[in-house]
């Protein structure tokens, strides 16, 4: 409720106050921060070439509150910094395909090829109230219970297949917690994040797109076990490396018990991965930089769509960091 109340209250402030902040935010950056910021802008906004808007593009001045309120409030916090005459394409919800024209989205398929085939999906930090929860985990990994835990809704066959294998496993606490499906054998009562973090291992399973629990797992002292991700969001799931930030599983998770046993016997290796995961999360904790990066993603959108002059860019449109150097910075 605090997210919605604060977001709606902010709509009462004049947009002109927001449009004055971009240059001041950029001026406050150190040279190293500027380089890191531009590398992330490059990652979210992979479109390099000028493009035309289609008829569905909406004027900022006509952008209104709609059914997906959390998406709207996050997007509005960004676009209100710009001229209300500027237009943009957006698509709210779980986007698992590549748009035909450059479009602001929450998610996209991961692509590691060059040039990237997902460049029309430009990422903003949308639906943050649902996806960006970080844990305050004071329990050391070695003091947690040995076992794997998972809770969530199960509307997709790949999740159902995992539950069929492990919902009765004596060393695992895995089950779907959808209240309307209490009669099913794979149902388990709701467990809070705090309760799940009593376990050394937490399973992360994508749903329609990304796994909602991935952010709080990687911010905790529990080890994340998951199949390699197929989709990515503002959290840059595509930069996560197996055996560096998480322990990879087979697509059907048949090796879940094997991986649990391996890292149970090697806590030093588990804790090294956890430290890397925590470091990945730390780059998303600075709210000022997060907001600035969002503004620069949109500014590049308006420049490449021909609505703003390239000379108006508060920073260069593209960083000089190579893709490999950027990956090293994100490791």
PyMOL commands that set and color helices and strands:
alter all, ss='L'
color gray80, all
select helices_A, chain A and resi 2-10+15-19+21-27+31-44+60-62+69-79+128-131+141-143+157-166+179-181+193-196+214-218+237-239+256-264+267-282+287-304+310-312+323-330
alter helices_A, ss='H'
color red, helices_A
select strands_A, chain A and resi 58-59+87-88+103-105+108-109+121-123+145-152+172-176+199-203+223-227+231-232+247-249
alter strands_A, ss='S'
color yellow, strands_A
deselect
rebuild
show_as cartoon
